[in-house]
Amino acid sequence: MNAATGIINVENALHQNFLNQKTITNEASITCELYISYLSRMVHTKSLKEGLAAVLPCFTIYQQIGDYILANQTNKNNNPYQDWINTYGGEAFANSVKNAIEITNKHTVKASPEQINNMNKAFEKASKLEWMFWDSAYNKESWKI
């Protein structure tokens, strides 16, 4: 529980920092709305096991991206996203991801084959939505109407 609260506090501070800098807008893209709605539906209407599986890609993919950028970036000076890179790249966030995986795996051990199938579907769908979220940001997706 403390790990989840800590992550939420760190992310809120990071998001507020970007909003204050006007680096990003307050309005989420349609894909971001879709992804957030999916995660919210999963954690509020499905089992704990499925909810864990649905949010896990956010942890694992952010870590992979953060670590990749941190290891390969050529300019750390004046990078408007350096706070994001520092938050999600490196050992501190990797430990949070490891904890999230361990918690999910702990619940998987007690899961039925049907629950494991549902968890796999949730993980896969959330992974696809995570990719779509990044793609929407890269392409500067905006609302069509």
C-alpha positions in Angstrom: 0.0 0.0 0.0 2.8 2.4 0.9 4.5 1.8 -2.5 1.2 2.6 -4.4 0.7 5.8 -2.3 4.3 6.8 -2.9 4.0 6.3 -6.7 0.8 8.3 -6.8 2.4 11.2 -4.9 5.5 11.2 -7.1 3.3 11.1 -10.3 1.0 13.9 -9.1 4.0 16.1 -8.3 5.5 15.3 -11.7 2.3 16.0 -13.6 1.7 19.2 -11.7 5.2 20.4 -12.5 4.5 19.8 -16.3 1.1 21.5 -16.0 2.6 24.5 -14.3 5.3 24.8 -17.0 2.6 24.6 -19.7 4.7 21.8 -21.2 1.5 19.8 -21.6 -2.2 20.8 -21.7 -4.8 20.0 -19.1 -6.9 18.2 -21.7 -6.3 14.5 -22.3 -6.3 13.1 -25.8 -9.2 10.7 -26.7 -6.7 7.8 -26.5 -5.6 8.9 -23.1 -9.2 9.1 -22.0 -9.9 5.6 -23.4 -6.9 4.2 -21.6 -7.7 5.8 -18.2 -11.3 4.7 -18.5 -10.3 1.2 -19.2 -8.0 1.1 -16.2 -10.6 2.6 -14.0 -13.2 0.1 -15.1 -10.9 -2.8 -14.6 -9.9 -1.8 -11.0 -13.4 -0.8 -10.0 -15.5 -3.6 -11.6 -13.2 -6.6 -12.0 -11.3 -8.8 -9.5 -8.2 -7.5 -7.7 -6.2 -10.0 -9.8 -7.5 -8.5 -13.1 -7.0 -5.0 -11.9 -3.4 -5.7 -11.0 -2.8 -7.3 -14.4 -4.4 -4.3 -16.1 -2.2 -1.7 -14.4 1.0 -3.6 -14.6 1.9 -2.6 -18.2 2.0 1.0 -17.1 4.7 0.2 -14.6 6.7 -2.1 -16.8 6.5 0.0 -20.0 7.3 3.3 -18.3 10.3 1.6 -16.7 11.5 0.2 -20.0 11.1 3.6 -21.8 12.6 5.6 -18.9 15.6 3.2 -18.6 16.1 3.3 -22.4 16.1 7.1 -22.6 18.3 7.5 -19.5 20.9 5.1 -21.0 20.8 6.6 -24.5 20.1 10.3 -24.2 22.7 12.7 -25.5 21.5 15.9 -23.8 20.5 16.1 -20.2 20.7 19.9 -20.1 17.7 21.9 -20.9 15.6 18.8 -21.6 12.0 19.8 -20.7 11.3 16.1 -19.9 14.3 15.4 -17.8 12.2 15.2 -14.6 10.1 12.5 -16.3 13.2 10.6 -17.5 14.7 10.8 -14.0 11.5 9.6 -12.4 10.9 6.6 -14.6 14.5 5.6 -15.5 16.8 4.2 -13.0 16.9 2.0 -9.9 14.3 3.7 -7.7 11.4 3.2 -10.2 12.8 -0.2 -11.1 12.3 -1.2 -7.4 8.7 0.0 -7.6 8.1 -2.1 -10.7 9.7 -5.1 -9.1 7.3 -4.7 -6.2 4.3 -4.4 -8.5 5.3 -7.5 -10.4 5.8 -9.4 -7.1 2.4 -8.4 -5.8 0.8 -9.4 -9.1 2.6 -12.7 -9.1 1.6 -13.4 -5.5 -2.0 -13.1 -6.5 -1.5 -15.2 -9.7 -0.3 -18.2 -7.6 -3.8 -18.4 -6.1 -5.7 -17.8 -9.3 -7.8 -20.3 -11.2 -7.0 -21.0 -14.9 -10.0 -18.8 -15.8 -8.7 -16.0 -13.7 -5.2 -16.3 -15.2 -6.7 -16.2 -18.7 -8.6 -13.0 -17.7 -5.5 -11.5 -16.2 -3.5 -12.3 -19.4 -6.3 -10.6 -21.5 -6.3 -7.5 -19.2 -2.5 -7.3 -19.4 -2.5 -7.6 -23.2 -5.2 -5.1 -23.7 -3.6 -2.6 -21.3 -0.3 -3.1 -23.1 -2.0 -2.2 -26.4 -3.6 0.8 -24.9 -0.3 1.9 -23.4 1.2 1.7 -26.9 -1.7 3.7 -28.3 -1.3 6.3 -25.5 2.4 6.8 -26.5 1.5 6.9 -30.2 -1.2 9.5 -29.6 1.3 11.7 -27.7 3.9 11.3 -30.5 1.4 12.2 -33.1 -0.1 15.0 -31.0 -3.6 13.5 -31.2 -6.3 16.0 -30.7 -10.1 15.7 -30.5 -11.7 15.7 -33.9 -14.7 17.7 -32.8 
